[in-house]
Amino acid sequence: MATTMFFEKTLTDKEANDVSIEMEFGRSSYYGESLIYLTIDGSSLILDEKAGRELCEAFSSLSAYLGYDKPA
């Protein structure tokens, strides 16, 4: 199995600074194909291709809606 991490960070709530989660995601080949893995607060899962595409599409749509897809 090979993994490539693309994101690893402790995310903290904007107002409640004492509320945070550990988040990591990337690519995994555990099942013999490149799939997205997510780890949140120590719980991990590997998404099937359909769910991975849906997640990426949702994040892309959110990014565009918020204007994050343009330089700051």
All heavy atoms as TSV, in Angstrom:
chain	resi	resn	atom	element	x	y	z
A	1	MET	N	N	0.842	-1.178	0.000
A	1	MET	CA	C	0.000	0.000	0.000
A	1	MET	C	C	0.884	1.237	0.000
A	1	MET	O	O	1.845	1.330	0.738
A	1	MET	CB	C	-0.898	0.013	1.237
A	1	MET	CG	C	-1.666	1.316	1.379
A	1	MET	SD	S	-2.780	1.379	2.772
A	1	MET	CE	C	-1.742	2.189	3.973
A	2	ALA	N	N	0.545	2.191	-0.830
A	2	ALA	CA	C	1.235	3.475	-0.847
A	2	ALA	C	C	0.233	4.578	-0.567
A	2	ALA	O	O	-0.913	4.514	-1.003
A	2	ALA	CB	C	1.880	3.695	-2.207
A	3	THR	N	N	0.672	5.546	0.196
A	3	THR	CA	C	-0.170	6.717	0.441
A	3	THR	C	C	0.642	7.968	0.135
A	3	THR	O	O	1.861	7.988	0.264
A	3	THR	CB	C	-0.668	6.807	1.891
A	3	THR	OG1	O	0.453	6.904	2.764
A	3	THR	CG2	C	-1.512	5.618	2.270
A	4	THR	N	N	-0.054	8.991	-0.298
A	4	THR	CA	C	0.533	10.295	-0.506
A	4	THR	C	C	-0.348	11.297	0.213
A	4	THR	O	O	-1.514	11.450	-0.143
A	4	THR	CB	C	0.617	10.656	-2.006
A	4	THR	OG1	O	1.304	9.612	-2.694
A	4	THR	CG2	C	1.325	11.968	-2.221
A	5	MET	N	N	0.197	11.928	1.240
A	5	MET	CA	C	-0.576	12.878	2.019
A	5	MET	C	C	-0.569	14.232	1.313
A	5	MET	O	O	0.467	14.698	0.848
A	5	MET	CB	C	0.015	13.032	3.420
A	5	MET	CG	C	-0.747	13.998	4.272
A	5	MET	SD	S	-0.114	14.199	5.950
A	5	MET	CE	C	1.629	14.089	5.751
A	6	PHE	N	N	-1.736	14.845	1.225
A	6	PHE	CA	C	-1.857	16.157	0.622
A	6	PHE	C	C	-2.196	17.227	1.655
A	6	PHE	O	O	-1.991	18.413	1.410
A	6	PHE	CB	C	-2.932	16.149	-0.474
A	6	PHE	CG	C	-2.463	15.521	-1.752
A	6	PHE	CD1	C	-2.447	14.151	-1.895
A	6	PHE	CD2	C	-2.035	16.298	-2.813
A	6	PHE	CE1	C	-2.014	13.556	-3.067
A	6	PHE	CE2	C	-1.591	15.724	-3.985
A	6	PHE	CZ	C	-1.577	14.348	-4.112
A	7	PHE	N	N	-2.724	16.833	2.805
A	7	PHE	CA	C	-3.141	17.803	3.822
A	7	PHE	C	C	-3.049	17.154	5.188
A	7	PHE	O	O	-3.502	16.025	5.372
A	7	PHE	CB	C	-4.582	18.243	3.558
A	7	PHE	CG	C	-5.110	19.289	4.500
A	7	PHE	CD1	C	-4.906	20.634	4.257
A	7	PHE	CD2	C	-5.822	18.923	5.628
A	7	PHE	CE1	C	-5.402	21.593	5.129
A	7	PHE	CE2	C	-6.328	19.868	6.503
A	7	PHE	CZ	C	-6.112	21.216	6.253
A	8	GLU	N	N	-2.458	17.872	6.132
A	8	GLU	CA	C	-2.408	17.419	7.515
A	8	GLU	C	C	-2.361	18.663	8.392
A	8	GLU	O	O	-1.428	19.475	8.286
A	8	GLU	CB	C	-1.177	16.564	7.777
A	8	GLU	CG	C	-1.071	16.102	9.221
A	8	GLU	CD	C	0.178	15.292	9.479
A	8	GLU	OE1	O	1.240	15.622	8.905
A	8	GLU	OE2	O	0.102	14.336	10.256
A	9	LYS	N	N	-3.394	18.837	9.220
A	9	LYS	CA	C	-3.452	20.050	10.020
A	9	LYS	C	C	-4.443	19.888	11.165
A	9	LYS	O	O	-5.414	19.151	11.064
A	9	LYS	CB	C	-3.883	21.227	9.136
A	9	LYS	CG	C	-3.798	22.567	9.801
A	9	LYS	CD	C	-3.954	23.683	8.796
A	9	LYS	CE	C	-3.750	24.999	9.518
A	9	LYS	NZ	N	-3.505	26.105	8.638
A	10	THR	N	N	-4.173	20.601	12.246
A	10	THR	CA	C	-5.154	20.746	13.313
A	10	THR	C	C	-6.028	21.939	12.942
A	10	THR	O	O	-5.520	23.048	12.753
A	10	THR	CB	C	-4.470	20.997	14.672
A	10	THR	OG1	O	-3.632	19.882	14.970
A	10	THR	CG2	C	-5.493	21.169	15.773
A	11	LEU	N	N	-7.317	21.700	12.792
A	11	LEU	CA	C	-8.263	22.754	12.436
A	11	LEU	C	C	-8.977	23.219	13.696
A	11	LEU	O	O	-9.497	22.405	14.456
A	11	LEU	CB	C	-9.277	22.230	11.412
A	11	LEU	CG	C	-8.665	21.686	10.117
A	11	LEU	CD1	C	-9.734	21.015	9.273
A	11	LEU	CD2	C	-7.982	22.791	9.338
A	12	THR	N	N	-9.000	24.525	13.900
A	12	THR	CA	C	-9.599	25.104	15.098
A	12	THR	C	C	-10.801	25.944	14.710
A	12	THR	O	O	-10.771	26.677	13.716
A	12	THR	CB	C	-8.557	25.983	15.834
A	12	THR	OG1	O	-7.403	25.188	16.107
A	12	THR	CG2	C	-9.095	26.528	17.127
A	13	ASP	N	N	-11.847	25.849	15.522
A	13	ASP	CA	C	-13.054	26.640	15.294
A	13	ASP	C	C	-12.722	28.128	15.320
A	13	ASP	O	O	-11.913	28.582	16.138
A	13	ASP	CB	C	-14.085	26.317	16.380
A	13	ASP	CG	C	-15.405	27.004	16.119
A	13	ASP	OD1	O	-16.192	26.469	15.317
A	13	ASP	OD2	O	-15.649	28.077	16.713
A	14	LYS	N	N	-13.343	28.900	14.442
A	14	LYS	CA	C	-13.068	30.325	14.323
A	14	LYS	C	C	-13.282	31.078	15.637
A	14	LYS	O	O	-12.504	31.957	15.989
A	14	LYS	CB	C	-13.936	30.944	13.228
A	14	LYS	CG	C	-13.731	32.445	13.046
A	14	LYS	CD	C	-14.510	32.950	11.870
A	14	LYS	CE	C	-14.504	34.441	11.719
A	14	LYS	NZ	N	-13.231	35.105	11.808
A	15	GLU	N	N	-14.327	30.744	16.389
A	15	GLU	CA	C	-14.618	31.468	17.627
A	15	GLU	C	C	-14.249	30.687	18.881
A	15	GLU	O	O	-13.775	31.263	19.846
A	15	GLU	CB	C	-16.088	31.863	17.662
A	15	GLU	CG	C	-16.419	32.925	16.635
A	15	GLU	CD	C	-17.817	33.492	16.803
A	15	GLU	OE1	O	-18.423	33.323	17.884
A	15	GLU	OE2	O	-18.300	34.105	15.837
A	16	ALA	N	N	-14.499	29.395	18.862
A	16	ALA	CA	C	-14.215	28.569	20.047
A	16	ALA	C	C	-12.820	27.970	19.888
A	16	ALA	O	O	-12.665	26.849	19.417
A	16	ALA	CB	C	-15.268	27.487	20.210
A	17	ASN	N	N	-11.791	28.717	20.269
A	17	ASN	CA	C	-10.412	28.292	20.049
A	17	ASN	C	C	-10.052	26.992	20.756
A	17	ASN	O	O	-9.035	26.382	20.444
A	17	ASN	CB	C	-9.445	29.397	20.467
A	17	ASN	CG	C	-9.513	30.580	19.527
A	17	ASN	OD1	O	-9.801	30.438	18.350
A	17	ASN	ND2	N	-9.262	31.767	20.053
A	18	ASP	N	N	-10.876	26.567	21.716
A	18	ASP	CA	C	-10.603	25.312	22.411
A	18	ASP	C	C	-11.262	24.119	21.717
A	18	ASP	O	O	-11.167	22.991	22.190
A	18	ASP	CB	C	-11.047	25.392	23.873
A	18	ASP	CG	C	-12.532	25.670	24.021
A	18	ASP	OD1	O	-13.146	26.247	23.090
A	18	ASP	OD2	O	-13.088	25.318	25.076
A	19	VAL	N	N	-11.898	24.347	20.579
A	19	VAL	CA	C	-12.537	23.281	19.802
A	19	VAL	C	C	-11.718	23.067	18.535
A	19	VAL	O	O	-11.563	23.976	17.723
A	19	VAL	CB	C	-13.998	23.645	19.438
A	19	VAL	CG1	C	-14.611	22.555	18.577
A	19	VAL	CG2	C	-14.825	23.888	20.685
A	20	SER	N	N	-11.177	21.853	18.382
A	20	SER	CA	C	-10.354	21.578	17.205
A	20	SER	C	C	-10.452	20.102	16.834
A	20	SER	O	O	-10.893	19.271	17.623
A	20	SER	CB	C	-8.894	21.952	17.461
A	20	SER	OG	O	-8.360	21.163	18.497
A	21	ILE	N	N	-10.046	19.799	15.606
A	21	ILE	CA	C	-9.951	18.428	15.122
A	21	ILE	C	C	-8.641	18.269	14.372
A	21	ILE	O	O	-8.104	19.223	13.826
A	21	ILE	CB	C	-11.130	18.013	14.210
A	21	ILE	CG1	C	-11.176	18.884	12.950
A	21	ILE	CG2	C	-12.452	18.038	14.936
A	21	ILE	CD1	C	-12.122	18.379	11.874
A	22	GLU	N	N	-8.133	17.062	14.368
A	22	GLU	CA	C	-6.972	16.706	13.549
A	22	GLU	C	C	-7.509	16.147	12.235
A	22	GLU	O	O	-8.370	15.262	12.241
A	22	GLU	CB	C	-6.134	15.638	14.246
A	22	GLU	CG	C	-5.564	16.050	15.579
A	22	GLU	CD	C	-4.437	17.051	15.450
A	22	GLU	OE1	O	-3.686	16.976	14.453
A	22	GLU	OE2	O	-4.325	17.910	16.333
A	23	MET	N	N	-7.019	16.666	11.112
A	23	MET	CA	C	-7.504	16.206	9.820
A	23	MET	C	C	-6.334	15.939	8.884
A	23	MET	O	O	-5.366	16.688	8.843
A	23	MET	CB	C	-8.432	17.237	9.189
A	23	MET	CG	C	-9.047	16.778	7.894
A	23	MET	SD	S	-10.327	17.930	7.386
A	23	MET	CE	C	-10.988	17.063	5.996
A	24	GLU	N	N	-6.449	14.835	8.166
A	24	GLU	CA	C	-5.455	14.463	7.162
A	24	GLU	C	C	-6.193	13.839	5.989
A	24	GLU	O	O	-7.195	13.148	6.174
A	24	GLU	CB	C	-4.478	13.443	7.750
A	24	GLU	CG	C	-3.467	12.911	6.778
A	24	GLU	CD	C	-2.581	11.827	7.382
A	24	GLU	OE1	O	-2.361	11.837	8.611
A	24	GLU	OE2	O	-2.129	10.963	6.618
A	25	PHE	N	N	-5.740	14.119	4.779
A	25	PHE	CA	C	-6.287	13.402	3.623
A	25	PHE	C	C	-5.246	13.305	2.538
A	25	PHE	O	O	-4.268	14.034	2.515
A	25	PHE	CB	C	-7.590	14.022	3.098
A	25	PHE	CG	C	-7.496	15.447	2.608
A	25	PHE	CD1	C	-7.003	15.739	1.352
A	25	PHE	CD2	C	-7.933	16.487	3.414
A	25	PHE	CE1	C	-6.938	17.042	0.903
A	25	PHE	CE2	C	-7.878	17.791	2.970
A	25	PHE	CZ	C	-7.377	18.069	1.712
A	26	GLY	N	N	-5.479	12.336	1.659
A	26	GLY	CA	C	-4.547	12.110	0.562
A	26	GLY	C	C	-5.004	10.972	-0.320
A	26	GLY	O	O	-6.183	10.655	-0.392
A	27	ARG	N	N	-4.019	10.334	-0.933
A	27	ARG	CA	C	-4.264	9.255	-1.880
A	27	ARG	C	C	-3.762	7.941	-1.292
A	27	ARG	O	O	-2.707	7.880	-0.681
A	27	ARG	CB	C	-3.492	9.563	-3.167
A	27	ARG	CG	C	-3.465	8.431	-4.157
A	27	ARG	CD	C	-2.014	8.223	-4.573
A	27	ARG	NE	N	-1.888	7.098	-5.469
A	27	ARG	CZ	C	-1.090	6.076	-5.228
A	27	ARG	NH1	N	-0.361	6.038	-4.152
A	27	ARG	NH2	N	-1.005	5.088	-6.073
A	28	SER	N	N	-4.541	6.903	-1.473
A	28	SER	CA	C	-4.167	5.575	-1.011
A	28	SER	C	C	-4.325	4.572	-2.149
A	28	SER	O	O	-5.253	4.665	-2.943
A	28	SER	CB	C	-5.064	5.145	0.152
A	28	SER	OG	O	-4.816	3.791	0.493
A	29	SER	N	N	-3.410	3.615	-2.201
A	29	SER	CA	C	-3.532	2.535	-3.198
A	29	SER	C	C	-3.795	1.199	-2.501
A	29	SER	O	O	-3.510	0.143	-3.061
A	29	SER	CB	C	-2.264	2.448	-4.049
A	29	SER	OG	O	-1.157	2.087	-3.235
A	30	TYR	N	N	-4.343	1.248	-1.297
A	30	TYR	CA	C	-4.561	0.038	-0.504
A	30	TYR	C	C	-5.363	-1.018	-1.263
A	30	TYR	O	O	-5.081	-2.208	-1.157
A	30	TYR	CB	C	-5.270	0.399	0.798
A	30	TYR	CG	C	-5.452	-0.768	1.736
A	30	TYR	CD1	C	-4.407	-1.184	2.553
A	30	TYR	CD2	C	-6.655	-1.453	1.797
A	30	TYR	CE1	C	-4.562	-2.256	3.410
A	30	TYR	CE2	C	-6.824	-2.529	2.657
A	30	TYR	CZ	C	-5.779	-2.929	3.457
A	30	TYR	OH	O	-5.930	-3.987	4.302
A	31	TYR	N	N	-6.351	-0.595	-2.026
A	31	TYR	CA	C	-7.200	-1.545	-2.757
A	31	TYR	C	C	-6.743	-1.733	-4.202
A	31	TYR	O	O	-7.494	-2.211	-5.041
A	31	TYR	CB	C	-8.656	-1.090	-2.720
A	31	TYR	CG	C	-9.242	-1.138	-1.328
A	31	TYR	CD1	C	-9.515	0.035	-0.628
A	31	TYR	CD2	C	-9.492	-2.348	-0.704
A	31	TYR	CE1	C	-10.035	-0.007	0.659
A	31	TYR	CE2	C	-10.008	-2.399	0.579
A	31	TYR	CZ	C	-10.277	-1.225	1.251
A	31	TYR	OH	O	-10.787	-1.272	2.522
A	32	GLY	N	N	-5.502	-1.325	-4.512
A	32	GLY	CA	C	-4.966	-1.539	-5.849
A	32	GLY	C	C	-5.336	-0.467	-6.850
A	32	GLY	O	O	-5.057	-0.606	-8.028
A	33	GLU	N	N	-5.969	0.598	-6.392
A	33	GLU	CA	C	-6.297	1.724	-7.255
A	33	GLU	C	C	-6.116	3.000	-6.438
A	33	GLU	O	O	-6.102	2.957	-5.217
A	33	GLU	CB	C	-7.733	1.613	-7.784
A	33	GLU	CG	C	-8.779	1.459	-6.697
A	33	GLU	CD	C	-10.165	1.162	-7.241
A	33	GLU	OE1	O	-10.602	1.864	-8.165
A	33	GLU	OE2	O	-10.803	0.246	-6.719
A	34	SER	N	N	-5.955	4.119	-7.099
A	34	SER	CA	C	-5.775	5.383	-6.396
A	34	SER	C	C	-7.119	5.899	-5.905
A	34	SER	O	O	-8.012	6.176	-6.710
A	34	SER	CB	C	-5.120	6.420	-7.315
A	34	SER	OG	O	-3.775	6.071	-7.549
A	35	LEU	N	N	-7.251	5.990	-4.597
A	35	LEU	CA	C	-8.489	6.453	-3.971
A	35	LEU	C	C	-8.160	7.481	-2.898
A	35	LEU	O	O	-7.034	7.560	-2.413
A	35	LEU	CB	C	-9.240	5.272	-3.343
A	35	LEU	CG	C	-9.671	4.172	-4.306
A	35	LEU	CD1	C	-10.166	2.954	-3.541
A	35	LEU	CD2	C	-10.740	4.680	-5.264
A	36	ILE	N	N	-9.142	8.270	-2.507
A	36	ILE	CA	C	-8.971	9.267	-1.452
A	36	ILE	C	C	-9.117	8.603	-0.091
A	36	ILE	O	O	-10.039	7.818	0.121
A	36	ILE	CB	C	-10.016	10.387	-1.593
A	36	ILE	CG1	C	-9.751	11.207	-2.863
A	36	ILE	CG2	C	-10.017	11.310	-0.362
A	36	ILE	CD1	C	-10.807	12.250	-3.159
A	37	TYR	N	N	-8.193	8.931	0.817
A	37	TYR	CA	C	-8.373	8.519	2.204
A	37	TYR	C	C	-8.557	9.764	3.058
A	37	TYR	O	O	-8.038	10.841	2.745
A	37	TYR	CB	C	-7.192	7.678	2.715
A	37	TYR	CG	C	-5.960	8.473	3.087
A	37	TYR	CD1	C	-5.814	9.013	4.370
A	37	TYR	CD2	C	-4.948	8.688	2.169
A	37	TYR	CE1	C	-4.685	9.758	4.710
A	37	TYR	CE2	C	-3.822	9.417	2.502
A	37	TYR	CZ	C	-3.700	9.951	3.768
A	37	TYR	OH	O	-2.588	10.693	4.101
A	38	LEU	N	N	-9.317	9.632	4.115
A	38	LEU	CA	C	-9.553	10.698	5.082
A	38	LEU	C	C	-9.238	10.169	6.468
A	38	LEU	O	O	-9.584	9.032	6.791
A	38	LEU	CB	C	-11.031	11.132	5.076
A	38	LEU	CG	C	-11.631	11.647	3.785
A	38	LEU	CD1	C	-13.139	11.799	3.938
A	38	LEU	CD2	C	-11.011	12.972	3.412
A	39	THR	N	N	-8.587	10.981	7.282
A	39	THR	CA	C	-8.395	10.664	8.684
A	39	THR	C	C	-8.820	11.889	9.476
A	39	THR	O	O	-8.291	12.991	9.259
A	39	THR	CB	C	-6.924	10.316	8.999
A	39	THR	OG1	O	-6.534	9.207	8.195
A	39	THR	CG2	C	-6.752	9.961	10.468
A	40	ILE	N	N	-9.807	11.716	10.341
A	40	ILE	CA	C	-10.306	12.802	11.181
A	40	ILE	C	C	-10.295	12.322	12.615
A	40	ILE	O	O	-10.954	11.328	12.947
A	40	ILE	CB	C	-11.720	13.253	10.754
A	40	ILE	CG1	C	-11.702	13.718	9.292
A	40	ILE	CG2	C	-12.246	14.350	11.674
A	40	ILE	CD1	C	-13.049	14.024	8.693
A	41	ASP	N	N	-9.520	13.041	13.436
A	41	ASP	CA	C	-9.365	12.688	14.851
A	41	ASP	C	C	-9.064	11.203	15.051
A	41	ASP	O	O	-9.626	10.546	15.918
A	41	ASP	CB	C	-10.598	13.102	15.653
A	41	ASP	CG	C	-10.557	14.575	16.038
A	41	ASP	OD1	O	-9.480	15.185	15.983
A	41	ASP	OD2	O	-11.608	15.112	16.404
A	42	GLY	N	N	-8.201	10.660	14.203
A	42	GLY	CA	C	-7.748	9.289	14.359
A	42	GLY	C	C	-8.620	8.235	13.699
A	42	GLY	O	O	-8.246	7.072	13.643
A	43	SER	N	N	-9.784	8.614	13.192
A	43	SER	CA	C	-10.647	7.670	12.477
A	43	SER	C	C	-10.378	7.800	10.983
A	43	SER	O	O	-10.452	8.895	10.431
A	43	SER	CB	C	-12.127	7.956	12.750
A	43	SER	OG	O	-12.427	7.731	14.099
A	44	SER	N	N	-10.056	6.664	10.340
A	44	SER	CA	C	-9.684	6.692	8.926
A	44	SER	C	C	-10.669	5.907	8.079
A	44	SER	O	O	-11.271	4.949	8.536
A	44	SER	CB	C	-8.293	6.078	8.737
A	44	SER	OG	O	-7.326	6.832	9.391
A	45	LEU	N	N	-10.779	6.349	6.835
A	45	LEU	CA	C	-11.548	5.582	5.856
A	45	LEU	C	C	-11.019	5.880	4.477
A	45	LEU	O	O	-10.396	6.911	4.244
A	45	LEU	CB	C	-13.047	5.872	5.950
A	45	LEU	CG	C	-13.518	7.321	5.806
A	45	LEU	CD1	C	-13.823	7.643	4.368
A	45	LEU	CD2	C	-14.765	7.505	6.636
A	46	ILE	N	N	-11.248	4.940	3.577
A	46	ILE	CA	C	-10.882	5.095	2.175
A	46	ILE	C	C	-12.180	5.143	1.387
A	46	ILE	O	O	-13.027	4.250	1.500
A	46	ILE	CB	C	-9.993	3.931	1.694
A	46	ILE	CG1	C	-8.689	3.904	2.499
A	46	ILE	CG2	C	-9.706	4.061	0.200
A	46	ILE	CD1	C	-7.803	2.701	2.217
A	47	LEU	N	N	-12.348	6.205	0.620
A	47	LEU	CA	C	-13.574	6.380	-0.162
A	47	LEU	C	C	-13.514	5.590	-1.460
A	47	LEU	O	O	-12.435	5.471	-2.060
A	47	LEU	CB	C	-13.761	7.856	-0.508
A	47	LEU	CG	C	-13.824	8.841	0.653
A	47	LEU	CD1	C	-13.940	10.267	0.125
A	47	LEU	CD2	C	-14.990	8.521	1.573
A	48	ASP	N	N	-14.655	5.089	-1.901
A	48	ASP	CA	C	-14.683	4.508	-3.241
A	48	ASP	C	C	-14.620	5.662	-4.244
A	48	ASP	O	O	-14.744	6.837	-3.879
A	48	ASP	CB	C	-15.890	3.602	-3.454
A	48	ASP	CG	C	-17.236	4.314	-3.373
A	48	ASP	OD1	O	-17.305	5.543	-3.587
A	48	ASP	OD2	O	-18.233	3.631	-3.087
A	49	GLU	N	N	-14.398	5.360	-5.506
A	49	GLU	CA	C	-14.206	6.413	-6.506
A	49	GLU	C	C	-15.408	7.345	-6.599
A	49	GLU	O	O	-15.260	8.568	-6.683
A	49	GLU	CB	C	-13.907	5.822	-7.884
A	49	GLU	CG	C	-13.608	6.901	-8.908
A	49	GLU	CD	C	-13.237	6.378	-10.276
A	49	GLU	OE1	O	-12.953	5.177	-10.414
A	49	GLU	OE2	O	-13.239	7.192	-11.217
A	50	LYS	N	N	-16.607	6.797	-6.556
A	50	LYS	CA	C	-17.813	7.627	-6.668
A	50	LYS	C	C	-17.895	8.632	-5.523
A	50	LYS	O	O	-18.121	9.826	-5.745
A	50	LYS	CB	C	-19.061	6.743	-6.687
A	50	LYS	CG	C	-20.341	7.529	-6.849
A	50	LYS	CD	C	-21.568	6.612	-6.937
A	50	LYS	CE	C	-22.804	7.430	-7.210
A	50	LYS	NZ	N	-23.716	7.503	-6.126
A	51	ALA	N	N	-17.694	8.170	-4.308
A	51	ALA	CA	C	-17.756	9.062	-3.154
A	51	ALA	C	C	-16.623	10.089	-3.201
A	51	ALA	O	O	-16.814	11.255	-2.856
A	51	ALA	CB	C	-17.693	8.265	-1.851
A	52	GLY	N	N	-15.437	9.664	-3.640
A	52	GLY	CA	C	-14.313	10.586	-3.769
A	52	GLY	C	C	-14.604	11.691	-4.768
A	52	GLY	O	O	-14.320	12.865	-4.518
A	53	ARG	N	N	-15.197	11.325	-5.886
A	53	ARG	CA	C	-15.557	12.330	-6.896
A	53	ARG	C	C	-16.619	13.281	-6.356
A	53	ARG	O	O	-16.561	14.487	-6.594
A	53	ARG	CB	C	-16.029	11.660	-8.185
A	53	ARG	CG	C	-14.910	11.012	-8.958
A	53	ARG	CD	C	-15.409	10.388	-10.268
A	53	ARG	NE	N	-14.318	9.773	-10.990
A	53	ARG	CZ	C	-13.484	10.433	-11.806
A	53	ARG	NH1	N	-13.631	11.731	-11.979
A	53	ARG	NH2	N	-12.503	9.795	-12.420
A	54	GLU	N	N	-17.603	12.753	-5.634
A	54	GLU	CA	C	-18.646	13.602	-5.054
A	54	GLU	C	C	-18.059	14.579	-4.040
A	54	GLU	O	O	-18.429	15.759	-4.013
A	54	GLU	CB	C	-19.726	12.748	-4.396
A	54	GLU	CG	C	-20.587	11.995	-5.386
A	54	GLU	CD	C	-21.520	10.988	-4.733
A	54	GLU	OE1	O	-21.413	10.742	-3.511
A	54	GLU	OE2	O	-22.365	10.440	-5.460
A	55	LEU	N	N	-17.140	14.100	-3.201
A	55	LEU	CA	C	-16.498	14.964	-2.213
A	55	LEU	C	C	-15.694	16.064	-2.901
A	55	LEU	O	O	-15.796	17.244	-2.535
A	55	LEU	CB	C	-15.590	14.136	-1.298
A	55	LEU	CG	C	-14.835	14.932	-0.238
A	55	LEU	CD1	C	-15.797	15.533	0.784
A	55	LEU	CD2	C	-13.812	14.039	0.453
A	56	CYS	N	N	-14.909	15.709	-3.902
A	56	CYS	CA	C	-14.105	16.701	-4.618
A	56	CYS	C	C	-14.979	17.729	-5.324
A	56	CYS	O	O	-14.684	18.928	-5.308
A	56	CYS	CB	C	-13.181	16.015	-5.631
A	56	CYS	SG	S	-11.826	15.126	-4.843
A	57	GLU	N	N	-16.062	17.271	-5.928
A	57	GLU	CA	C	-16.981	18.190	-6.601
A	57	GLU	C	C	-17.611	19.153	-5.596
A	57	GLU	O	O	-17.728	20.353	-5.861
A	57	GLU	CB	C	-18.066	17.412	-7.341
A	57	GLU	CG	C	-18.988	18.297	-8.149
A	57	GLU	CD	C	-20.008	17.515	-8.958
A	57	GLU	OE1	O	-19.616	16.531	-9.616
A	57	GLU	OE2	O	-21.198	17.881	-8.906
A	58	ALA	N	N	-17.990	18.636	-4.431
A	58	ALA	CA	C	-18.596	19.486	-3.409
A	58	ALA	C	C	-17.602	20.527	-2.899
A	58	ALA	O	O	-17.941	21.709	-2.752
A	58	ALA	CB	C	-19.116	18.635	-2.250
A	59	PHE	N	N	-16.356	20.111	-2.633
A	59	PHE	CA	C	-15.339	21.074	-2.183
A	59	PHE	C	C	-15.030	22.094	-3.273
A	59	PHE	O	O	-14.837	23.283	-2.982
A	59	PHE	CB	C	-14.058	20.363	-1.746
A	59	PHE	CG	C	-14.024	20.069	-0.279
A	59	PHE	CD1	C	-14.062	18.768	0.183
A	59	PHE	CD2	C	-13.945	21.094	0.654
A	59	PHE	CE1	C	-14.030	18.493	1.539
A	59	PHE	CE2	C	-13.912	20.830	2.007
A	59	PHE	CZ	C	-13.961	19.526	2.459
A	60	SER	N	N	-14.991	21.672	-4.515
A	60	SER	CA	C	-14.742	22.587	-5.623
A	60	SER	C	C	-15.870	23.606	-5.743
A	60	SER	O	O	-15.630	24.804	-5.919
A	60	SER	CB	C	-14.587	21.802	-6.925
A	60	SER	OG	O	-14.329	22.669	-7.997
A	61	SER	N	N	-17.110	23.154	-5.623
A	61	SER	CA	C	-18.264	24.058	-5.687
A	61	SER	C	C	-18.243	25.043	-4.530
A	61	SER	O	O	-18.507	26.241	-4.707
A	61	SER	CB	C	-19.573	23.263	-5.670
A	61	SER	OG	O	-19.699	22.478	-6.827
A	62	LEU	N	N	-17.931	24.559	-3.329
A	62	LEU	CA	C	-17.852	25.431	-2.160
A	62	LEU	C	C	-16.739	26.463	-2.341
A	62	LEU	O	O	-16.919	27.651	-2.058
A	62	LEU	CB	C	-17.616	24.615	-0.897
A	62	LEU	CG	C	-17.405	25.406	0.395
A	62	LEU	CD1	C	-18.613	26.281	0.718
A	62	LEU	CD2	C	-17.095	24.449	1.538
A	63	SER	N	N	-15.591	26.020	-2.828
A	63	SER	CA	C	-14.465	26.916	-3.054
A	63	SER	C	C	-14.837	28.033	-4.029
A	63	SER	O	O	-14.536	29.203	-3.802
A	63	SER	CB	C	-13.275	26.118	-3.585
A	63	SER	OG	O	-12.212	26.968	-3.900
A	64	ALA	N	N	-15.499	27.681	-5.116
A	64	ALA	CA	C	-15.920	28.679	-6.100
A	64	ALA	C	C	-16.958	29.629	-5.497
A	64	ALA	O	O	-16.889	30.842	-5.701
A	64	ALA	CB	C	-16.483	27.986	-7.341
A	65	TYR	N	N	-17.895	29.091	-4.756
A	65	TYR	CA	C	-18.941	29.913	-4.132
A	65	TYR	C	C	-18.338	30.947	-3.184
A	65	TYR	O	O	-18.753	32.102	-3.141
A	65	TYR	CB	C	-19.927	29.014	-3.385
A	65	TYR	CG	C	-21.037	29.771	-2.699
A	65	TYR	CD1	C	-22.142	30.222	-3.418
A	65	TYR	CD2	C	-20.977	30.036	-1.338
A	65	TYR	CE1	C	-23.161	30.921	-2.790
A	65	TYR	CE2	C	-21.985	30.740	-0.702
A	65	TYR	CZ	C	-23.082	31.182	-1.436
A	65	TYR	OH	O	-24.082	31.879	-0.806
A	66	LEU	N	N	-17.316	30.529	-2.422
A	66	LEU	CA	C	-16.685	31.428	-1.459
A	66	LEU	C	C	-15.616	32.324	-2.091
A	66	LEU	O	O	-15.089	33.218	-1.442
A	66	LEU	CB	C	-16.039	30.610	-0.324
A	66	LEU	CG	C	-17.007	29.818	0.542
A	66	LEU	CD1	C	-16.233	28.922	1.514
A	66	LEU	CD2	C	-17.946	30.742	1.314
A	67	GLY	N	N	-15.291	32.073	-3.354
A	67	GLY	CA	C	-14.269	32.856	-4.033
A	67	GLY	C	C	-12.858	32.419	-3.695
A	67	GLY	O	O	-11.888	33.108	-4.010
A	68	TYR	N	N	-12.718	31.252	-3.073
A	68	TYR	CA	C	-11.387	30.743	-2.703
A	68	TYR	C	C	-10.609	30.259	-3.922
A	68	TYR	O	O	-9.414	30.023	-3.822
A	68	TYR	CB	C	-11.503	29.583	-1.704
A	68	TYR	CG	C	-11.982	29.967	-0.326
A	68	TYR	CD1	C	-12.156	28.988	0.639
A	68	TYR	CD2	C	-12.257	31.273	0.044
A	68	TYR	CE1	C	-12.595	29.287	1.926
A	68	TYR	CE2	C	-12.690	31.594	1.317
A	68	TYR	CZ	C	-12.855	30.601	2.256
A	68	TYR	OH	O	-13.279	30.897	3.518
A	69	ASP	N	N	-11.277	30.093	-5.036
A	69	ASP	CA	C	-10.606	29.617	-6.235
A	69	ASP	C	C	-9.880	30.748	-6.969
A	69	ASP	O	O	-9.243	30.541	-7.987
A	69	ASP	CB	C	-11.589	28.923	-7.184
A	69	ASP	CG	C	-12.748	29.815	-7.612
A	69	ASP	OD1	O	-13.018	30.825	-6.928
A	69	ASP	OD2	O	-13.385	29.497	-8.630
A	70	LYS	N	N	-9.965	31.957	-6.421
A	70	LYS	CA	C	-9.278	33.120	-6.994
A	70	LYS	C	C	-8.170	33.557	-6.033
A	70	LYS	O	O	-8.286	33.337	-4.831
A	70	LYS	CB	C	-10.270	34.253	-7.195
A	70	LYS	CG	C	-11.376	33.902	-8.195
A	70	LYS	CD	C	-12.448	34.960	-8.209
A	70	LYS	CE	C	-13.575	34.621	-9.155
A	70	LYS	NZ	N	-14.261	33.398	-8.873
A	71	PRO	N	N	-7.091	34.164	-6.552
A	71	PRO	CA	C	-6.013	34.607	-5.661
A	71	PRO	C	C	-6.531	35.568	-4.589
A	71	PRO	O	O	-7.410	36.388	-4.861
A	71	PRO	CB	C	-5.049	35.330	-6.600
A	71	PRO	CG	C	-5.376	34.815	-7.969
A	71	PRO	CD	C	-6.831	34.459	-7.950
A	72	ALA	N	N	-5.997	35.450	-3.382
A	72	ALA	CA	C	-6.419	36.311	-2.268
A	72	ALA	C	C	-5.873	37.707	-2.435
A	72	ALA	O	O	-4.902	37.970	-3.027
A	72	ALA	CB	C	-5.933	35.725	-0.955
